[in-house]
Structures are given as structure tokens and as C-alpha cells.
């Protein structure tokens, strides 16, 4: 079958391992289902996979893609939940120490067909297109959990989104605005700041700029490049929710500020199936749709990967079939 996959890890040149070609048809174990993929979106996680981060070398070749929307054999239109738990796990999916994300152990979604556990498919609303639905189970679910499960922020409070042009960041801007928070965002370029404003940010700022006042919460996916600014931007008792570190994972902790101002730093990873169902319902009711910066046929996947690697993103990159 047609697939976009990594043939081997390439830590210093990730696109050297990217192949657009053919892979064997997948087997369907008991309790799993085959989904004919209609759309899949690109995530930073895919570049980490190409580098060999979070995946054992013996698992290559690995089909890329963490999330997708598609159709079951009976014609049902579905959205995939990307977190795969161990067979005997009964608690919250994200706390399973043996959990994995598609492309870490199991083959991913950038293919004609992907195989997942039956519990990992959810109904796609008829009002939502396949391309929009393909953006939800990684970036939007991560943003939903950060804001509504982890942060503790309430309508009327002020949130700051760092680097508001990527998939998680743009989702945070839209979700925060829809939930009644005052949304501020930073961006490295005028175009990125304009995108954040278009999506609902009340004010935008250059990266590292002094803010008019302190905020209640900061949402971090950038890491070292913005961490100091995030810490300085918080009110006493404020919270940073972090789900990524694309520019590095070891910034100065600034412990004196942390304890003196009683700040909170909370980690957040993906989300649960129940949270994905809530997100889909919320988006359907509120009329929210992801910001898609580029929609390409899957055969042109390399173009999308090159754009993400070069930082040339303005919303989600989606591949369709």
C-alpha cells in the first residue's frame, strides 16, 4: 500500500530518512480495526521520529503520522485517538508507563490504511470535514488538555501563548477565545502575529516583549528560547503549562522566582479518549475549526515536512487522499 515512512533514524538530517513509497498491507489483530485514511496532519513528533527520538532503531521502517480521520469498512466516518495503552491498563491513558503514540511502536497514519484498537476510533461529526478532523487527536487534544484539564484558568483571566503559529499554539488561541479568556500571543514574525490575531488573540507581541501586565497562565511548547520570558510574565500564583520544548529542554529553572511568587509549572502530554470526545463535541457546538496552513495530497508529503523543518508553518499541515 502507499505510505510515507521513515526508513532509518537520521539524527542530524531527518529528511534523509523520509520515503514516499510502498509498504506491506497491515495485519488486523483481534480487537483492532482497519481505517481507510482520508486525511492526516503533520506534527513535530514526526520530525522527532525521523531523527530517531522516542523510537527504538529496530522499529524502523516506521510509517509516520500520529493522527488521522477516515472510514471504517462499514462506511462509518471516524477520528482516531493516537494514544495506545498496554493491553492490561485500566486507568487514564496518559498515565500508563507503557503507553505509546502511533509511530513509536505501532505504524502511523500517513498511509492508505492504518490499524488501531477499536477503542481508539470515535465518530466524526457530519458537520466536520476530514481535513479538519485530522488535526484534532494530537495538536488540538494536547491544547484542550493543557487549557481545560491542567491550567485551572477561568473565563475572564488572561493567558499567554508562546510561539502562536504552530498546531498546538493556534489551537490554544482558538480554544481560549471560545472559552472566554483574554488571549495574548507571541510570534517571531509579523505574519505569525497576524495569524494569531486572526484566530482570536486579543493582543499579540514580539517574542520576548515586555507585556502590559502580568498574566494568569502561560502555555509553553517552545522551551529554552521562551522559558525566561514565560517565568517573568506570570502573576504571583500563576501557572505555566508545558507540553513541548522544540528549542531545547533545559532552560534555567529560575527557582527563586518560582518559590517566592508561588508559581506552578505543570507538564501535560496528549489527552484521553474521553477528552478527545469532549473536544470534538465542543468544536461542533461552538463551530470551531482548526487553522490549516497547507493542505497537500499525501504524495507531496515531502513539501510539508520541509516546511515544518524550516519553521515555515502557519497552522496545521494536512495531507489528504
C-alpha positions in Angstrom: 0.0 0.0 0.0 1.0 3.6 -0.4 2.7 5.1 2.7 5.0 7.9 3.9 7.6 6.4 6.2 11.0 6.7 7.9 13.4 4.1 6.6 16.0 4.6 9.4 16.8 7.2 12.0 18.9 10.3 10.9 19.5 12.5 13.9 21.3 15.3 12.0 19.4 15.2 8.7 15.9 14.0 9.4 14.5 14.3 5.9 17.3 11.9 4.6 15.2 9.1 6.0 11.9 10.2 4.6 10.4 7.9 1.9 7.3 8.3 -0.1 6.6 4.8 -1.5 5.1 1.4 -0.7 4.8 -0.7 2.4 3.1 -4.1 3.1 -0.6 -4.2 3.8 -1.1 -4.2 7.6 -2.5 -7.2 9.5 -5.5 -6.6 11.8 -5.2 -8.2 15.2 -8.2 -9.3 17.3 -9.8 -6.2 18.9 -8.3 -3.8 16.3 -9.8 -2.3 13.2 -8.5 -1.1 9.8 -9.3 2.6 8.9 -9.1 3.8 5.3 -7.3 7.1 5.8 -8.8 10.2 4.2 -6.7 12.9 5.9 -3.8 13.0 8.3 -2.0 16.0 9.7 1.7 16.6 10.3 3.1 17.1 13.8 6.5 18.0 15.3 6.5 14.4 16.6 7.0 13.2 13.1 10.3 15.0 12.8 11.4 13.6 16.1 10.6 10.1 14.7 12.7 10.8 11.7 15.6 11.7 14.0 15.1 8.5 16.0 13.9 10.2 19.2 11.3 8.2 21.1 11.6 5.1 18.9 13.9 2.1 19.0 16.1 1.6 16.0 14.7 -1.9 15.4 11.2 -0.5 14.8 12.2 1.1 11.5 10.9 1.3 8.8 8.1 3.2 10.5 5.1 4.7 8.8 4.8 8.3 10.0 1.7 10.2 11.2 0.2 10.4 14.7 -3.4 11.4 13.8 -6.0 10.9 11.1 -9.6 10.8 10.1 -11.0 8.1 7.8 -13.6 5.5 7.1 -14.3 2.0 8.6 -15.2 -1.0 6.5 -18.9 -0.3 7.2 -18.7 3.2 6.0 -18.6 4.9 9.4 -16.6 8.2 9.4 -14.2 8.3 12.3 -11.5 10.3 14.1 -8.5 8.4 15.6 -7.3 8.7 19.2 -3.5 8.3 18.9 -2.6 7.1 22.4 -2.2 3.3 22.6 -2.2 1.8 26.1 -0.8 -1.5 27.2 -3.3 -4.4 26.9 -4.0 -4.7 30.7 -4.1 -1.0 31.5 -7.3 0.3 33.1 -6.5 3.8 34.3 -6.1 7.1 32.5 -4.3 6.5 29.2 -1.7 9.3 29.6 -0.5 7.8 32.9 0.2 4.3 31.6 4.0 4.0 31.8 3.9 1.6 28.8 1.7 3.8 26.6 2.8 4.8 23.2 1.8 7.2 20.5 1.3 6.0 16.9 4.7 5.8 15.2 6.5 4.9 18.4 5.6 1.2 18.5 2.7 0.9 16.0 2.7 2.0 12.4 1.3 5.5 11.8 -1.4 7.2 9.7 0.4 8.5 6.6 -0.8 5.6 4.5 -3.8 4.2 2.7 -4.7 2.2 5.8 -3.9 2.4 9.5 -4.8 -0.3 12.1 -5.7 0.8 15.7 -7.6 -0.7 18.7 -11.4 -0.5 18.3 -11.5 1.8 21.4 -9.3 4.3 19.5 -11.9 5.3 16.9 -14.5 8.0 17.6 -17.4 9.2 15.4 -16.6 12.1 13.2 -19.4 14.8 13.2 -21.1 15.1 9.8 -20.6 18.8 10.1 -16.8 18.4 10.1 -14.7 17.7 7.1 -11.9 15.0 7.0 -9.1 17.6 6.9 -10.4 19.4 10.0 -11.0 16.2 11.9 -7.4 15.0 11.1 -6.0 17.9 13.2 -7.7 17.0 16.4 -6.2 14.0 18.1 -2.7 15.3 18.6 -2.4 19.1 18.4 -5.9 20.1 19.4 -6.2 17.4 22.1 -2.9 18.5 23.6 -4.2 22.1 23.7 -7.6 21.1 25.1 -5.9 19.2 28.0 -3.5 22.0 28.7 -6.2 24.6 28.9 -9.2 22.8 30.4 -7.7 19.9 32.4 -4.3 21.2 33.6 -4.3 25.0 33.8 -7.2 25.8 36.2 -7.7 29.1 34.4 -11.2 30.5 34.3 -13.1 32.7 31.8 -12.1 36.4 32.2 -8.5 35.6 33.1 -5.5 36.3 30.9 -3.5 33.6 29.1 -0.3 33.9 27.1 0.5 31.6 24.2 4.2 31.4 23.3 5.1 31.0 19.6 1.5 31.1 18.4 1.8 29.8 14.8 2.2 26.0 15.3 -0.6 23.5 15.6 -0.9 23.3 19.5 -0.4 27.1 19.8 -3.1 28.1 17.3 -5.5 25.6 18.9 -4.8 27.2 22.3 -5.6 30.7 20.8 -8.9 29.5 19.4 -9.9 27.4 22.4 -9.1 30.2 24.8 -11.0 32.8 22.9 -14.0 30.5 22.6 -13.9 29.8 26.3 -14.0 33.5 27.3 -10.4 34.0 28.3 -8.3 37.1 27.3 -5.8 35.6 24.9 -2.4 37.1 24.3 0.2 35.6 22.0 3.8 36.0 20.9 5.2 35.4 17.4 8.6 35.8 15.8 7.3 37.5 12.7 4.6 39.9 11.8 2.9 37.2 9.7 2.8 34.8 12.7 1.4 37.5 15.0 -1.2 38.4 12.3 -2.3 34.8 12.2 -2.7 34.7 15.9 -4.8 37.9 15.8 -7.0 36.5 13.0 -7.6 33.3 15.1 -8.8 35.3 18.1 -5.9 36.6 20.1 -6.8 39.9 21.7 -3.3 41.2 21.6 0.0 40.0 20.0 3.6 40.7 20.9 7.0 40.1 19.5 8.8 37.2 21.1 10.3 38.3 24.5 8.5 41.6 24.5 7.6 43.3 27.8 3.8 42.8 28.4 1.4 45.5 29.5 0.7 43.5 32.7 1.3 40.1 34.2 -0.8 37.1 33.1 -2.6 34.3 34.9 -1.2 31.5 32.8 1.4 30.8 30.1 1.2 28.0 27.6 4.6 26.6 26.5 5.6 24.4 23.6 8.8 26.3 22.7 11.2 25.6 25.6 14.5 27.3 26.2 14.0 30.2 23.8 10.9 31.5 25.6 11.1 30.0 29.1 12.7 33.0 30.8 10.0 35.3 29.3 7.3 32.9 30.4 8.5 32.9 34.0 8.8 36.7 34.1 5.3 37.1 32.6 3.3 35.4 35.4 1.4 37.0 38.2 2.1 35.7 41.7 0.4 32.3 41.9 0.4 31.9 38.1 0.9 28.8 36.1 2.9 27.6 33.2 1.6 24.6 31.4 4.2 22.9 29.2 3.7 20.3 26.6 6.8 20.7 24.5 10.3 22.1 24.1 11.1 22.5 20.5 14.1 24.8 21.1 15.6 22.8 24.0 14.5 21.2 27.2 16.9 22.6 29.8 16.3 26.3 30.4 17.4 27.9 33.7 14.8 26.9 36.4 14.7 30.4 38.0 13.9 28.7 41.3 13.9 31.9 43.4 11.1 33.4 41.2 9.3 30.0 41.3 9.1 29.8 45.1 8.9 33.4 46.0 6.0 34.1 43.7 4.5 30.6 44.3 4.4 29.8 40.7 3.2 26.5 39.3 4.8 24.5 36.5 2.7 21.7 35.1 3.6 19.2 32.5 0.9 18.0 30.0 1.0 15.2 27.4 -1.6 14.5 24.8 -5.0 13.6 26.3 -7.5 10.8 26.9 -10.2 9.3 24.7 -12.9 11.0 26.8 -11.2 14.3 26.5 -11.0 13.9 22.7 -14.7 13.2 22.6 -15.4 16.3 24.7 -13.1 18.3 22.4 -15.0 17.1 19.3 -18.3 18.0 20.9 -17.1 21.4 21.9 -15.8 22.2 18.5 -19.0 21.0 16.9 -21.2 23.1 19.2 -19.0 26.2 19.1 -18.4 26.0 15.3 -14.6 25.9 15.9 -12.4 24.6 13.1 -8.6 24.2 13.0 -6.4 26.7 11.2 -5.0 24.7 8.3 -2.0 26.5 6.8 -1.4 23.9 3.9 -3.4 21.0 2.5 -1.4 18.7 0.2 -2.0 15.3 -1.4 -0.1 12.7 0.6 2.1 12.1 -2.4 3.6 15.6 -1.8 4.4 14.9 1.8 8.0 15.9 1.5 6.9 19.5 0.8 5.0 19.6 4.1 7.9 18.1 6.1 10.3 20.6 4.6 8.0 23.5 5.6 7.8 22.2 9.2 11.5 21.6 9.4 12.2 25.1 8.2 9.7 26.7 10.7 7.5 27.8 7.8 4.2 27.0 9.4 1.0 29.0 9.8 -1.4 26.5 11.3 -1.7 22.8 10.6 -0.2 21.0 7.6 -2.6 18.3 6.4 -2.2 15.5 3.9 -5.2 14.1 2.1 -6.0 11.1 0.0 
